[in-house]
Amino acid sequence: MDGTAKPRTTPHGANLAAVVKKPSREEAMEAVRTLLAWAGDNPAREGLIDTPKRVVDAYEEWFQGYDADPLKELSRTFEEVAGYDDIVMLKKIDVESHCEHHMAAFLGKAYVAYLPTTKVVGISKIARVVEIFAKRLQTQETMTAQIAETLEKALAPAGVAVLIDAEHQCMTTRGVRHKDVTTVTTQFTGLFKTDAEVRGRFLKLAGYG
């Protein structure tokens, strides 16, 4: 990612260019040096001299979701489903994201399902959608809703179910410091929302029923 990167969006869909001008790579590294000095260390000492570059490289990887379009990932669908109309579900998709409040990591698993009507999508594409939204500054609640909304738009299914179970380091390593506490968020649409039996099947398959 450089100063001439393509237009990007915020997690809520706003054009990033209309919100803030993206700093240069050198400006980003200077910001890291400022934080190192604020923390009480010397950015010029041997062990930290290359830290700004490494941090910017890490940010480029952690937040690459801003440069990706989740709907595009689901643009290639298949209509040949041989009458299959039951749950399609991916379990235990890795979630590696950062909270927008403290920029601390939250890590967990996502369980995503949909009920196809006339088309299905390659299963790897669903995992990729989760990854795109995770690779942005997020709240778990927003990300859960975004994944469900994207599948709804792309596949027009009979229903979508999303469950994310994650541990937030902004809670476990600072503040209240409660270890082993995870946050569970869910979003249901269509039959998963209106039919308790279908929703219960999803939760049971995910191990939460």
C-alpha positions in Angstrom: 0.0 0.0 0.0 1.5 3.3 -1.0 0.4 6.9 -1.4 -1.2 6.2 -4.8 -3.2 3.3 -3.7 -6.6 2.7 -5.4 -9.7 4.2 -3.7 -10.5 2.4 -0.5 -13.5 2.3 1.8 -14.0 2.3 5.6 -15.5 -0.7 7.3 -18.9 1.0 7.0 -18.5 1.5 3.2 -17.6 5.2 3.0 -15.0 6.2 0.5 -11.8 6.6 2.5 -10.4 9.3 0.1 -13.3 11.5 1.0 -12.6 11.1 4.7 -8.9 11.5 5.0 -5.8 11.8 2.7 -3.7 8.7 3.1 -0.2 9.6 4.5 2.9 8.5 2.8 4.9 5.5 4.0 7.6 7.8 5.5 4.9 9.7 7.3 3.5 6.5 8.7 7.0 5.4 9.9 7.5 8.8 11.5 4.3 8.3 13.4 5.6 5.1 14.8 8.8 6.8 15.9 6.7 9.4 17.7 4.8 6.6 19.6 8.1 4.9 20.5 9.4 8.1 22.0 6.0 8.7 23.7 6.3 5.2 25.3 9.6 6.3 26.8 12.1 4.6 24.5 14.7 5.9 22.0 13.6 5.3 18.4 17.2 5.7 17.3 18.6 2.9 19.4 19.8 -0.2 17.6 16.9 -2.5 18.6 14.3 0.0 17.4 15.9 1.6 14.4 14.0 -0.7 12.0 10.9 -1.0 14.1 9.0 1.7 12.1 9.5 -0.1 8.9 8.4 -3.4 10.4 5.3 -1.9 12.0 4.3 -0.3 8.7 4.9 -3.7 6.9 2.7 -5.4 9.6 -0.1 -2.8 9.1 0.0 -3.4 5.4 -0.7 -7.0 6.0 -3.1 -6.6 9.0 -5.3 -4.1 7.2 -5.2 -5.3 3.6 -9.0 -5.7 3.7 -9.4 -2.0 2.8 -8.1 -2.7 -0.7 -10.4 -5.7 -1.4 -14.0 -5.9 -2.5 -15.9 -8.7 -0.7 -18.8 -8.7 -3.2 -16.3 -9.2 -6.1 -15.1 -12.4 -4.3 -18.7 -13.8 -4.6 -19.3 -12.7 -8.2 -18.7 -16.1 -9.7 -21.5 -18.4 -8.7 -22.8 -21.8 -9.9 -26.4 -22.6 -10.7 -25.9 -26.3 -11.2 -26.8 -27.5 -7.6 -28.8 -30.6 -8.5 -31.7 -29.5 -6.4 -29.7 -29.0 -3.2 -31.5 -26.6 -0.9 -30.2 -27.4 2.6 -27.6 -25.7 4.7 -24.1 -24.9 3.3 -21.9 -24.2 6.2 -18.2 -23.4 6.9 -17.0 -23.9 10.5 -14.1 -22.5 12.4 -12.9 -19.9 9.9 -10.0 -18.1 11.4 -10.8 -14.5 12.5 -7.7 -12.2 13.0 -8.8 -8.6 13.3 -8.2 -5.4 15.3 -10.7 -3.5 17.3 -11.3 0.1 16.2 -11.3 1.4 19.8 -7.9 0.3 21.0 -6.3 -1.2 17.8 -5.8 -4.3 19.8 -6.1 -7.7 18.2 -9.2 -9.9 18.6 -8.9 -13.5 17.6 -11.4 -16.3 17.1 -13.5 -18.4 14.8 -16.4 -17.6 12.4 -19.2 -20.0 11.5 -21.0 -19.0 8.3 -24.0 -20.7 6.6 -26.5 -20.0 3.9 -29.5 -21.8 2.4 -29.1 -21.7 -1.4 -32.0 -21.0 -3.7 -30.8 -20.9 -7.3 -27.0 -20.6 -6.9 -24.0 -21.5 -4.8 -20.5 -20.1 -4.5 -17.1 -21.7 -4.0 -16.6 -22.3 -0.3 -13.2 -20.7 -0.3 -14.8 -17.4 -1.3 -16.9 -17.4 1.9 -13.7 -17.7 3.9 -12.2 -14.9 1.9 -15.2 -12.6 2.6 -14.6 -13.2 6.4 -10.9 -12.4 5.9 -11.5 -9.2 4.0 -13.8 -7.8 6.7 -11.4 -9.0 9.4 -8.5 -7.2 7.8 -9.9 -3.8 8.7 -10.4 -1.9 12.0 -13.6 -3.4 13.3 -16.1 -4.1 16.0 -17.1 -7.7 16.1 -20.8 -6.7 15.9 -20.2 -4.7 12.7 -18.2 -7.4 11.1 -20.8 -10.1 11.8 -23.5 -8.0 10.2 -21.3 -7.1 7.2 -20.6 -10.8 6.4 -24.3 -11.6 6.5 -25.2 -8.6 4.4 -22.6 -9.4 1.7 -23.8 -13.0 1.4 -27.4 -11.8 1.1 -26.6 -9.4 -1.7 -24.5 -11.8 -3.7 -26.4 -15.0 -3.4 -30.0 -14.0 -2.7 -30.3 -17.1 -0.5 -33.3 -18.3 1.6 -31.3 -17.3 4.7 -27.9 -16.5 6.1 -26.4 -17.3 9.5 -23.2 -15.9 10.9 -21.7 -16.6 14.4 -18.3 -15.2 15.5 -16.7 -16.3 18.8 -13.5 -14.2 19.6 -11.2 -13.2 22.4 -10.4 -9.4 22.6 -7.0 -8.5 23.7 -8.3 -5.0 24.6 -10.1 -6.8 27.4 -7.7 -9.6 28.3 -4.4 -7.6 28.3 -5.6 -4.2 29.6 -8.6 -2.6 31.4 -10.5 -5.3 33.3 -7.9 -8.0 32.3 -10.4 -10.9 32.3 -8.7 -13.9 30.8 -10.5 -16.6 28.9 -13.5 -14.4 28.2 -14.8 -14.6 24.6 -17.5 -12.6 22.9 -20.1 -14.3 20.7 -22.1 -12.4 18.1 -24.7 -13.7 15.7 -26.6 -12.4 12.7 -29.5 -14.3 11.1 -31.5 -13.5 8.0 -34.4 -15.2 6.1 -35.3 -18.7 7.4 -32.5 -18.7 9.9 -34.2 -15.7 11.6 -37.8 -16.8 11.2 -37.6 -20.6 11.6 -36.4 -21.7 15.0 -35.8 -25.3 13.8 -33.5 -24.1 11.0 -31.7 -21.7 13.3 -31.3 -24.4 16.0 -29.7 -26.8 13.4 -27.2 -24.1 12.6 -26.3 -23.5 16.2 -26.1 -27.3 16.9 -23.8 -27.7 13.9 -21.6 -24.8 15.2 -21.5 -26.5 18.6 -23.6 -23.8 20.3 -26.9 -25.5 20.4 
